[in-house]
Amino acid sequence: MDSSPLADASDYVMTQLMHISIYLLCLAVTVSEVQAGGLSDADRESLLGQLEKIRESTDSKVDARFRLAIVAYRNATASDEAAFEFYLNCTEKVNFEQQRKKPAEFRDWKHKEADKLSAPSLRLALRHQLRWLLLTIEAASERADRPKLAAEAQEAVDAIFRDVDPLKGQEAVLGKPVTSTVFASVYGIDSIKGDQWALSPIHLDQVYETIIFPPLRTSSRVGELRTAWIKRIQQEAAKAEKWVPEARGTKKIGMASALQAPEYEKFLTENQPKLQWDMEVDLFHHGDEVGASVRMLAHLEKYINHDSARQWGDEFKELLKPAAKTTANTVN
């Protein structure tokens, strides 16, 4: 008989769902009994009390399920090998046992995927993925400390890009929403929404705009905001340079500048200047008008032939207009 932590977690989730269903059934029966004659004040009070009990029971069971998952995820982030073994266990549970497939089918899958599964980069990517899933669970809490989470998210993303070379080839793993992984599915926590949280740590536009930048957009933290912007630009550059698949049959010939992929060249000439401009506009609006203005003017001179140069010039002109002054209307 299977007594693994994953089996226990799965059984636990099913048991709690059954309990909730029984609660709802009891409530429905109670409502049907009083429906014909209308609800008295006592009936209403009784129903509200039962509803509150159901709500409290549901909340406590969801919290318990999250606690089980968090313990398992933290244990799995202890090492690359621990993350990989946990991944295999979760995959077997979700994609084979829960689908009523035979154990031999799981063994066949491992054999077919042997080359992919043996890559050290996969183990490393899974560990980073689990770290982001832990942060995602914490962010889903009503009591989430957003400034603290922003700092932890920055550390998690920085750690990924310190490993940018070893992680080459694992962009699909890291780009996948963490709530759609087998790690989330096995504990039934794949319904977390990402409205105010990026579900992938390498979707940098979402990570920075929804998580990292907001707490820094104050005049007292404008220096930190600039530092975060510079990190974002550097990390976008690393993605463009390091994580571009090489076309088959191509040979790298010539000097270092000639070895740059077309995607990276495009980033340097088109996207990086746009990001740099957006950074200065953001800094201008949040406390660094003087410094940002000087840098924007230099930016316009440097990228005078950029496709967005005219638009930037118009935007800069608007930013430099004096703030409108409110004057009292005089009635003659």
N, C-alpha and C positions, 0 to 999 in steps of 0.2 A: 504493500500500500504506500502511495506517494505521500511523504510527510515533509516535503521541501518547503522552505519559506514561501515560494511562489504559489505552491498548491494551497498552502494555508491562507495566503492572501486572497486567492481566487475564491476559495470556499467562504471566506469571511465576507467578501463583497456580495456574493450571491445570497448568503444568509440574511444580511442586513436589508437587501432589496426585498426579500420575502417578508421580513418583519414589517417593513414600510407598507407593503401591499396589504398585509393583514390589517394594519391600522386604518388604511384608507377604506377598506371594505367595511370595517366596523362603523366607521363614520357614515358611509353611504347607507348602511342598514338603519342607523339611528335616525338619519334625515328622513328616510322613507316612512318610518314609523310615525313621525310627528307631522309629516307633510300634509296629510289629509285635513287635519284640524287647525292648521296654522301654528305658528311658533309663539309660545308664551315667553315671558321674560326669563323664566327659569330654563326653558328649552334653549334659548339663545345663549344664556350663560354657560350651560352645560356643553353646548356645541363649541363655543369659543375656547372653553377649557380643554376639550379633547383636541381641537385644532392646534392649540399651543403645545400640548404634549407631543403631538406628531412632529411639529416643527422642531422642537427641542431634541427629540429622538433622532430625527434626520440629520440635524446639524452635528450632533455628537458622533454619529456614525460616519459622517463624511470626514470630520476631523480625525477620527481614529484611522480611517483609511489613508488619509494624507500622512499621518504619523508613521504608519507602516511603510509607506512608500519612501518617505524621507530617510528613515533609518537604512533601508535597503540601498538607496541611491548613494548615501554618504559612504557606506561600506564599499560600494563598487567603485568609488572615486579614489580609493586608497592607492591603486596602482593601475597601469595599463592592462595588466593581465587580469586583475579583478574586474575591470570594466568589460573586458572581452568575454570572460566566463559568464558574467551576468547577462550580457547580450545574447549569448548562446542559449542560456536558460530561458530568457524571456521570449526569444524567437521560437523555441520549441513549444513553449506553453501557448503562445498566442496564435502562431501560424500552423501548428500541427496538432497539439493535443485538443485545443478548443475547436479546431476544425474536424476533429475526429479522424485524423489521419494516422496511419500506422507509424510506429517507431522507425521502421525501415525507410520510410519516406524522408524522415528527418536526417537519417544517416546518408541517404542518397543526396540530399540537398547539400550537406556539409562536404561531401566528396566533390560535387560539381562546382562548388564555390571555394574549393580549397585554396586556389591562388589568391583570390580576393581576401579570404579570411586570414591568410597567413601574413598579410602585409602589416608591418609594425605601425604604419601610418593609420590604419583602421583602428587599432587599439587606442592610439593617442586621440583620434577624432572622437571616439565613443566616450572617452573620459571627459573631454571638453563638452560634449553634448550633454552628459549627465550633470555636469556643473551648471550648465545653463538651465536645465530642467529644474534643478533645485531652486535656482533664483526665480524661475517662472512660477513655481508653486508658492514661494514666499510672496511674490508680487500679487498673487491672486487673493491673498488674505485681506480682509477688511481693515486689519490693523497694520498693514504693510507700511514700513518706514521708507518712503520714497527717496529722500536724500541719501540714506544709508544704502539702499538698493542701487542707486545711481553710481555710487562709489564702487560697490562690489561688481556691478556690471562692467564698469570701466576696467577693473582689474581682470575680469574674466576675458574680455575682448583683447586686452593687452597681452594676456598669456597666450591666446590663440595666435596672435601675430608675432610673438616671439618664436613660435613654432611654425612660422609660415612655410619654411622649406620642408621640414619633415611631414607637414600635412598636405603637401602637394598630391593631388589626385583624390582627395577626400572632400572636395567642395560640395558634392551632392549630399554627403552625410551631414556636414555642418550647416548646409543651407536648408535642410529639412526642418519644418516646424517641430519643435521638441514634443509637442502634444500629439503628434501623429506617429511617434516612434513606438516600438514594442515596449520600451521602458514605461511609457505612459499607459499604454493599452492594458498591460498585465495587471495594473492596479486600478483600472477603471477611472483614471483621472485625465482622460483625453478630451474632456469637454471644456477645459479652461480656454477662455477667450483672450485674444491678444489685442484688444482695442487700445489699451494704453501701455502695451508691453510688446516688444519685438519677440517673436517666437523662434527666431534664428539669430545666433550671435554674429553671423557674418553679413546680415542684411544691414549694413552700416547706416544707411539713411534712416531706417526705422529705429535702430538702436540709439543713435545719437539724438534724433529729433523727439522721440517719445520718452527716453529714459535719462540720458546723460546731460543734455543741454538744459532742459527746463529748470532744474534747481540752481543752475549757474547764471541764469539770465537776470542778474541783479547788478547794480553798480558796484556793490561791495565785492563781487566775485568775478568781475569782468576779466581779470588776469587769468583766473582758472578757466573761464569760458574760452579764452584765446588758446590756452594750452590744449584744451579738449578738441578744439577745431583743428589745430595743427596735427594732433594725433589722428583724427579722422581722415584728414587729407593724406597723411603718410600711409595709413592702413588701406585706403582706397588705392593708392599707388602700388602698394605691395600686392594687392589682389590682381591688379591689371598686369603687373610684371611677372609675378610668380605662379599664378593659378590659371594661366592661359594654356589650354591643351595644344601640344605641338602637332602640326599637320604631318601626316604620314609622308615619308619620302623627302622631307625638307632637310637640307643640310645647312648648318650654321657656318658661314664662311665670312671672313673679313674681320674688321676691327670690332671692338666691343659695341660701338654705337650702331653697327649694322646688324647686331645680333638681337636687337630689341624687336619684340613681336609687334605687328601692326596695331593690336589692341592697346598695347602700352604706349606706343607713339601717339595714338589718338587721345589717350588719356592725358598725356603730357601737354598736347597742343590745344585740346578742346575742353576736356572735363576739369582738369586741375585748375586752370585759370577761372573757370566758373565757380568752383568751390572756394577758391581764394577770395573772389569778389563777394560771394555770399557771406563768408566769414567776416569781412570788414564791415559789411552792411549790418550784420548782427551785432558786432561790437559797437558800432556807431549808435545803434538804438539802445544799447544797454550800458552806457557809461563811459565810452572811450571815443567821444566825438573828435577830439584833436588828433590823437594817434591814428584813428581809422581814416580820417580825412586825408592825412599826409600819405598814408599807404595806398588809398584809393586813387589819388592823383598819380602816384608813381605806377600803379597798376595799369591805369589807362594809357600812360605813355609807353609802357613796355608792351602792351598787347593792343596797340592801336589798330592792327589789322585783324583782330579777332572778330568772328561773326557777331558777337554780342557787344562789341565796343560801343556802338551808337546807343544801344539800350542802356549800357552802364553809364554812359555820359549823361543821358537824360535823367537816370535815377539819381546820379550824384548831384545834378543841378537841383532836383527837388529836395534832396536832403539838406542842401546848403541854404535854402530859402529860410529867412527868419520865421520863427514861430508866430502864428497869427495872434494878434493881440485883440482881446475882447474890449470893445468900447461901448459905453452906454449910449443908447439912442436918445437924442435930444428931440423932444416934441415941441415944435414951435406953435 
